[in-house]
């Protein structure tokens, strides 16, 4: 019995599992399926199962950050998840990537010490290449352009991503942080994917991501909220088609 995904038992997750950060995105995405039902709600974790184009699938929220993502992904794997894809948001750090576009990460750099209880920092956090390719093909078929490359998973939202805190603070973000990473080819930054990629590799579960750019950090231009929701739905549909077509 899962400790946090209460009521989850082996055999209900189906052939594809999407994870999202925001619990509200569970209903947003599952509303496009043939049918769906919420089977677990506890803290930041909301889990729905259902049918997508005739195949059993599932979606689970993780909340924000690596800690709660580790809990959700571990318990999903424990209960038989066959493939897990994170459909979330991110900030774009490179020029030429606009708000509302899609980034798919082939691998993730990560904050020092992240998940060190599992693996050393030299252990790579990478997507399953065949799964990533299948999703990319589905995106292409649906007319969705996706940028593919290495991203960064940060342990924090503010200083760890070069943001000032919204109050008078003695602490200041490193002004060279973004340049350091963009000079090394990092496309984007978020807070969860490295945990998914590490756990997927450790336990031999295919994993990937599909992230909607909600802000360009080069000019702090944000996407419109309604457009952001629509892109999430469209991208998640392509993700499921890609996973199920493998």
C-alpha positions as CSV (number, residue, x, y, z in Angstrom):
1,X,0.0,0.0,0.0
2,X,1.4,3.4,-1.0
3,X,2.1,5.7,1.9
4,X,1.3,9.0,0.1
5,X,-0.6,8.0,-3.0
6,X,-3.3,6.5,-0.8
7,X,-5.4,3.8,-2.3
8,X,-3.1,3.2,-5.3
9,X,-2.7,-0.5,-6.1
10,X,-0.7,-2.3,-8.7
11,X,-2.4,-2.7,-12.1
12,X,-4.4,0.5,-12.3
13,X,-1.9,2.9,-13.8
14,X,-2.0,1.6,-17.4
15,X,0.5,1.9,-20.2
16,X,1.4,5.6,-19.7
17,X,1.6,7.8,-16.6
18,X,1.9,11.6,-16.8
19,X,3.2,13.6,-13.9
20,X,2.4,17.2,-13.4
21,X,3.4,19.7,-10.6
22,X,0.1,21.5,-10.1
23,X,-2.8,19.3,-8.8
24,X,-5.2,21.5,-10.9
25,X,-3.5,20.3,-14.1
26,X,-4.7,16.7,-13.4
27,X,-8.3,17.7,-14.3
28,X,-7.1,20.0,-17.1
29,X,-5.3,17.2,-18.9
30,X,-7.6,14.3,-18.1
31,X,-10.6,16.2,-19.3
32,X,-9.4,15.5,-22.9
33,X,-9.5,11.7,-22.3
34,X,-12.3,9.4,-23.2
35,X,-13.1,9.1,-19.5
36,X,-11.2,9.6,-16.2
37,X,-11.7,9.2,-12.4
38,X,-9.7,10.6,-9.5
39,X,-8.7,7.6,-7.3
40,X,-6.4,9.3,-4.8
41,X,-6.1,12.8,-3.3
42,X,-3.7,13.5,-0.4
43,X,-1.7,16.7,0.2
44,X,-0.1,17.8,-3.1
45,X,-0.8,14.4,-4.7
46,X,-3.8,13.9,-6.9
47,X,-4.0,10.8,-9.0
48,X,-6.5,10.1,-11.8
49,X,-6.8,7.0,-14.1
50,X,-8.8,6.7,-17.2
51,X,-8.9,5.8,-20.9
52,X,-7.2,7.7,-23.7
53,X,-8.0,6.6,-27.3
54,X,-9.0,3.2,-25.9
55,X,-5.9,2.6,-23.7
56,X,-5.7,2.8,-19.9
57,X,-3.5,5.7,-18.7
58,X,-3.0,7.8,-15.6
59,X,-1.9,11.2,-14.3
60,X,-0.5,12.2,-11.0
61,X,0.5,15.6,-9.5
62,X,3.8,15.8,-7.6
63,X,3.7,19.3,-6.1
64,X,6.8,21.6,-6.5
65,X,10.3,20.4,-6.2
66,X,12.5,17.3,-6.0
67,X,11.4,16.1,-2.5
68,X,7.7,15.5,-3.4
69,X,8.6,14.3,-6.9
70,X,10.8,11.6,-5.4
71,X,7.8,10.4,-3.3
72,X,5.4,10.4,-6.2
73,X,7.7,8.7,-8.7
74,X,8.9,6.1,-6.2
75,X,5.3,5.1,-5.4
76,X,4.2,5.1,-9.0
77,X,7.1,2.8,-9.9
78,X,6.3,0.6,-6.8
79,X,2.8,0.2,-8.2
80,X,3.8,-0.8,-11.8
81,X,4.2,2.4,-13.8
82,X,5.4,1.4,-17.2
83,X,6.5,4.8,-18.6
84,X,6.4,8.2,-16.9
85,X,6.5,11.6,-18.6
86,X,6.7,14.9,-16.8
87,X,4.4,17.4,-18.4
88,X,5.2,20.7,-16.7
89,X,6.4,24.2,-17.1
90,X,9.9,25.8,-17.2
91,X,11.7,29.0,-17.7
92,X,13.7,29.3,-21.0
93,X,17.3,30.5,-20.5
94,X,18.5,30.6,-24.1
95,X,17.6,33.2,-26.8
96,X,15.3,32.0,-29.5
97,X,12.9,30.0,-27.3
98,X,9.6,31.9,-26.8
99,X,6.9,31.6,-24.1
100,X,4.4,28.9,-25.0
101,X,6.9,26.8,-26.9
102,X,7.9,23.2,-25.9
103,X,11.2,22.0,-24.5
104,X,12.0,18.3,-24.2
105,X,15.1,17.6,-22.1
106,X,17.5,14.8,-23.2
107,X,19.3,15.2,-19.9
108,X,19.5,17.4,-16.8
109,X,22.2,19.1,-14.9
110,X,21.3,19.5,-11.3
111,X,22.0,21.4,-8.1
112,X,25.0,20.0,-6.2
113,X,24.1,17.2,-3.9
114,X,20.6,16.6,-5.3
115,X,19.4,13.0,-4.6
116,X,22.9,12.2,-3.3
117,X,21.3,9.5,-1.1
118,X,20.6,7.6,-4.3
119,X,23.6,8.3,-6.5
120,X,26.8,10.4,-6.7
121,X,26.8,13.7,-8.5
122,X,28.6,12.0,-11.4
123,X,25.6,9.8,-12.2
124,X,23.8,11.3,-15.2
125,X,20.2,12.3,-15.2
126,X,18.9,11.3,-18.6
127,X,15.7,10.6,-20.5
128,X,15.0,7.3,-22.1
129,X,16.2,8.0,-25.7
130,X,13.6,5.8,-27.4
131,X,10.7,7.3,-25.4
132,X,12.0,10.8,-26.1
133,X,12.2,10.0,-29.8
134,X,8.6,8.6,-29.9
135,X,7.2,11.7,-28.2
136,X,9.2,13.9,-30.6
137,X,7.6,12.1,-33.5
138,X,4.1,12.5,-32.1
139,X,4.8,16.2,-31.5
140,X,5.9,16.5,-35.2
141,X,2.8,14.7,-36.4
142,X,0.6,17.2,-34.4
143,X,2.5,20.2,-35.7
144,X,4.2,21.0,-32.4
145,X,7.7,22.3,-32.5
146,X,9.9,21.1,-29.6
147,X,13.3,22.3,-28.6
148,X,15.5,19.4,-27.4
149,X,18.6,19.6,-25.2
150,X,19.9,19.7,-21.7
151,X,18.2,21.5,-18.9
152,X,18.9,22.4,-15.3
153,X,16.9,21.1,-12.3
154,X,17.3,23.6,-9.4
155,X,16.6,22.8,-5.8
156,X,15.1,26.3,-5.2
157,X,12.9,28.8,-7.1
158,X,14.5,32.1,-6.0
159,X,18.3,32.2,-5.4
160,X,18.9,28.8,-7.1
161,X,17.5,30.2,-10.3
162,X,19.1,33.6,-10.1
163,X,15.9,35.4,-8.9
164,X,15.7,38.1,-6.3
165,X,13.4,37.4,-3.4
166,X,10.3,39.6,-3.2
167,X,11.3,41.4,0.0
168,X,14.3,43.2,1.4
169,X,16.9,40.5,2.0
170,X,20.5,40.3,2.9
171,X,20.9,37.6,0.3
172,X,21.4,38.3,-3.4
173,X,21.3,35.9,-6.3
174,X,24.5,35.2,-8.1
175,X,24.5,37.6,-11.1
176,X,26.6,35.2,-13.2
177,X,24.4,32.1,-12.6
178,X,22.4,32.2,-15.8
179,X,25.5,33.1,-17.9
180,X,27.4,30.2,-16.4
181,X,24.8,27.7,-17.4
182,X,23.8,29.2,-20.8
183,X,27.4,29.3,-21.8
184,X,27.4,25.5,-21.3
185,X,24.3,25.0,-23.5
186,X,21.6,24.8,-20.8
187,X,18.2,25.5,-22.5
188,X,15.9,25.8,-19.5
189,X,15.5,25.5,-15.8
190,X,12.8,23.8,-13.6
191,X,12.6,22.0,-10.3
192,X,11.6,18.3,-10.8
193,X,12.9,16.5,-13.9
194,X,16.3,15.3,-12.6
195,X,14.5,13.3,-9.8
196,X,12.3,11.6,-12.4
197,X,15.3,10.9,-14.7
198,X,17.5,9.5,-11.9
199,X,14.8,7.2,-10.5
200,X,13.8,6.1,-14.0
201,X,17.4,5.0,-14.8
202,X,17.9,3.4,-11.4
203,X,14.7,1.3,-11.6
204,X,14.7,0.7,-15.4
205,X,11.4,2.6,-16.1
206,X,11.3,4.7,-19.4
207,X,11.0,8.4,-18.6
208,X,11.0,11.7,-20.5
209,X,9.6,15.2,-20.2
210,X,7.6,17.8,-22.2
211,X,7.8,21.3,-20.7
212,X,5.8,24.4,-21.7
213,X,7.9,27.6,-21.5
214,X,5.9,29.9,-19.2
215,X,8.6,32.6,-19.1
216,X,11.7,33.7,-21.1
217,X,14.2,34.6,-18.5
218,X,16.2,36.6,-21.1
219,X,13.5,39.3,-21.1
220,X,11.0,38.1,-18.3
221,X,8.2,37.8,-20.8
222,X,5.5,35.5,-19.6
223,X,3.0,33.5,-21.6
224,X,-0.7,34.2,-21.3
225,X,-2.4,31.9,-18.8
226,X,-5.1,30.7,-21.1
227,X,-2.6,30.0,-23.9
228,X,-0.4,28.2,-21.3
229,X,-3.3,25.9,-20.4
230,X,-4.2,25.2,-24.0
231,X,-0.6,24.3,-24.9
232,X,-0.4,22.0,-21.9
233,X,-3.5,20.1,-23.1
234,X,-2.2,19.8,-26.7
235,X,1.3,18.8,-25.7
236,X,0.0,16.2,-23.2
237,X,-2.2,14.6,-25.9
238,X,0.9,14.3,-28.1
239,X,2.9,12.8,-25.2
240,X,0.3,10.1,-24.7
241,X,0.2,9.3,-28.4
242,X,4.0,9.1,-28.5
243,X,4.2,6.8,-25.4
244,X,1.5,4.5,-26.7
245,X,2.9,4.3,-30.2
246,X,6.2,2.8,-29.1
